Amino acid sequence: MNGFLKCLALLFAASYVGAAEDDAVKREMTKLDGTWQMVSGKANGFDLPEEKAKTGKRVAKDGETTITFGDQPYFKAKYTIDPSKKPKTIDYMMTEGPTKGKTHLGIYEFDGDAVKFCFAAPGKDRPTDFTAKEGSERTLSVWKREKK
């Protein structure tokens, strides 16, 4: 009986930890929801022209995001996150756009009402820092939350 009670206690502890992790993911997903205006962008070492960056918009809700420039859709993706990692991780599963059907591994971090993302090209290792140097096949973008 003593072994049974220990086993039962471990199961309850594991389910509590799992529930706490689920809550942390839900809270973080809510922080990513909303409409975001692009502040800057860089791809493979080249800056996105400021005029184009100003037209960038990211709309996210319930684990799905759409990126547009002006009135033109650029891509749509479903995403998952792991806020317990350092840096926090995000994976885009592309549903529309130039890399439809592929997965981009990325990282993100919040800074007040801004969020920064760094993504690798499909099939490449997840970035470990927020850089997009020439030859890296990475993108780096900064977005500011639109006021309601």
C-alpha positions as CSV (number, residue, x, y, z in Angstrom):
1,M,0.0,0.0,0.0
2,N,2.8,2.4,0.8
3,G,4.3,2.0,-2.8
4,F,0.8,2.6,-4.2
5,L,0.4,5.9,-2.3
6,K,3.9,7.0,-3.4
7,C,2.9,6.2,-7.0
8,L,-0.4,8.1,-6.7
9,A,1.4,11.1,-5.2
10,L,3.8,11.2,-8.1
11,L,1.0,11.0,-10.6
12,F,-0.8,13.9,-9.0
13,A,2.4,15.9,-8.8
14,A,3.1,15.2,-12.5
15,S,-0.4,16.3,-13.5
16,Y,-0.1,19.5,-11.5
17,V,3.2,20.4,-13.2
18,G,1.6,19.6,-16.6
19,A,-1.4,21.8,-15.9
20,A,0.9,24.7,-14.7
21,E,2.9,24.4,-17.9
22,D,-0.3,24.4,-20.0
23,D,-1.4,27.6,-18.2
24,A,1.9,29.2,-18.9
25,V,1.6,28.4,-22.6
26,K,-2.0,29.7,-22.7
27,R,-1.0,33.0,-21.0
28,E,1.9,33.4,-23.4
29,M,-0.3,32.6,-26.5
30,T,-2.7,35.3,-25.3
31,K,0.2,37.8,-25.2
32,L,1.0,37.0,-28.8
33,D,-2.6,37.5,-29.9
34,G,-3.6,40.8,-31.5
35,T,-2.6,43.1,-34.3
36,W,1.0,44.1,-34.6
37,Q,2.7,46.7,-36.8
38,M,6.2,45.9,-38.1
39,V,9.0,48.1,-36.8
40,S,11.9,46.5,-38.7
41,G,12.8,43.4,-40.6
42,K,15.9,41.8,-41.8
43,A,16.4,38.7,-44.0
44,N,19.7,36.9,-44.6
45,G,21.7,40.1,-43.7
46,F,19.6,42.6,-45.7
47,D,17.4,45.1,-44.1
48,L,13.8,45.4,-45.3
49,P,13.3,48.9,-46.7
50,E,11.7,51.1,-44.1
51,E,8.9,52.0,-46.5
52,K,8.0,48.4,-46.9
53,A,8.4,47.6,-43.2
54,K,6.0,50.3,-42.3
55,T,3.2,48.5,-44.2
56,G,3.9,45.1,-42.4
57,K,1.1,43.8,-40.2
58,R,0.9,40.7,-38.1
59,V,-2.5,39.5,-36.9
60,A,-2.5,36.6,-34.5
61,K,-5.3,34.7,-32.7
62,D,-5.5,31.3,-31.1
63,G,-2.2,29.9,-32.6
64,E,-2.7,31.2,-36.1
65,T,-1.0,34.3,-37.7
66,T,-1.3,36.2,-40.9
67,I,1.4,38.5,-42.2
68,T,0.6,41.2,-44.8
69,F,2.5,44.0,-46.5
70,G,0.1,46.7,-47.5
71,D,-3.0,44.9,-48.7
72,Q,-1.0,41.9,-50.0
73,P,-1.0,38.7,-48.0
74,Y,2.5,37.4,-47.5
75,F,1.9,34.2,-45.5
76,K,-0.3,32.4,-43.0
77,A,0.9,30.0,-40.4
78,K,-0.2,28.0,-37.4
79,Y,2.2,28.2,-34.5
80,T,3.2,26.5,-31.3
81,I,5.4,28.0,-28.5
82,D,7.5,26.9,-25.6
83,P,7.9,29.8,-23.2
84,S,9.9,27.6,-20.7
85,K,12.9,27.5,-23.1
86,K,15.7,30.2,-23.0
87,P,15.2,31.9,-25.4
88,K,11.5,31.2,-25.8
89,T,10.8,29.0,-28.9
90,I,8.1,29.3,-31.6
91,D,7.5,27.1,-34.6
92,Y,5.6,28.3,-37.6
93,M,3.8,25.6,-39.7
94,M,3.2,27.4,-42.9
95,T,-0.3,27.1,-44.3
96,E,-0.1,29.7,-47.1
97,G,2.7,31.6,-48.8
98,P,6.1,30.9,-50.4
99,T,7.0,28.0,-48.0
100,K,3.6,26.5,-47.6
101,G,3.7,23.1,-46.0
102,K,7.1,23.7,-44.3
103,T,8.1,24.5,-40.8
104,H,10.2,27.4,-39.6
105,L,11.9,27.0,-36.2
106,G,12.2,30.3,-34.3
107,I,12.7,32.2,-31.1
108,Y,11.0,35.2,-29.7
109,E,11.1,37.7,-26.8
110,F,8.9,40.5,-25.5
111,D,10.1,44.0,-24.7
112,G,7.2,46.0,-23.3
113,D,4.6,46.3,-26.1
114,A,7.0,45.0,-28.7
115,V,7.9,41.4,-29.7
116,K,11.0,40.3,-31.6
117,F,11.2,37.1,-33.7
118,C,14.1,35.3,-35.3
119,F,13.3,32.4,-37.7
120,A,15.5,29.9,-39.6
121,A,14.8,28.7,-43.1
122,P,12.9,25.4,-43.3
123,G,15.2,22.5,-42.6
124,K,17.7,24.7,-40.8
125,D,18.6,24.6,-37.0
126,R,16.6,26.9,-34.7
127,P,18.4,30.2,-34.0
128,T,20.0,30.6,-30.6
129,D,20.3,34.4,-30.9
130,F,18.5,37.3,-32.5
131,T,20.6,37.8,-35.6
132,A,20.1,37.4,-39.3
133,K,23.5,37.8,-40.8
134,E,24.3,37.4,-44.5
135,G,24.4,33.7,-45.3
136,S,22.5,32.7,-42.2
137,E,19.2,32.0,-44.0
138,R,17.4,33.7,-41.1
139,T,14.8,36.4,-40.7
140,L,14.7,38.9,-37.8
141,S,11.7,41.1,-37.2
142,V,10.4,43.5,-34.6
143,W,6.7,44.2,-34.1
144,K,4.9,46.7,-31.9
145,R,1.4,46.0,-30.7
146,E,-1.3,48.3,-32.2
147,K,-3.3,50.3,-29.7
148,K,-6.9,49.3,-29.4
